[in-house]
């Protein structure tokens, strides 16, 4: 049974990320981002107001 579940997961189509990009675009226009580091290295930043997470370029 477990083997069949693994096969189904492998061949199941993943949703396209187009909807996610549209939502992020809406969030970017609605918020004045103030990014703060969320880890000790300072490579991952998050917005204080809306929680948008990005990697430092």
N, C-alpha and C positions, 0 to 999 in steps of 0.2 A: 504494500500500500504506500509506503513512504517513497519507494522508487517511482511510482506513478505520479505522486505529487511533485517530485523534483522535475520530472519530464514536463508536466503541465506548466510549472513555473518558468522553465527554460524557453518554451515555445510560446508562452503568452506574450502578446504585444504590450509594450510599455506605452503609456500616454505620451504624446508629443509635448515637448516643453514650451510650445508657443503660448499656451494659456498662462504659464508661469511668468514669461517675459512681459506679457501685457499687464499682469497684476503688479509686477515690480515697477513698470513704467508709471502706473497710476500712483503707486506709493511714493515714487521719487518726486512727482509733481505736487503731492499733497503735503509733503513734509520738508521742513528746512533742516537738513541733516547736520547733526553734530556727532561726529564719530569719535569713539573712545576705544582704546585697546581692551580686549576681553581675555587676553592670555598674557603670560609673563614675557613672551618674546616680542609682543607688539605687532605681530604679522597679521592677526585677525582683528578686524575692527567692527564695531556695532554702533548703530545710531542710538543715541540716548532717547530720542523721541518715539521712533516707530519700531526699533529693533532690527532694522535691515542689517544683515551681516555680509561683509565683504573681506576679501584678502587684500592686504596692502601691496600695491604694485612695486 
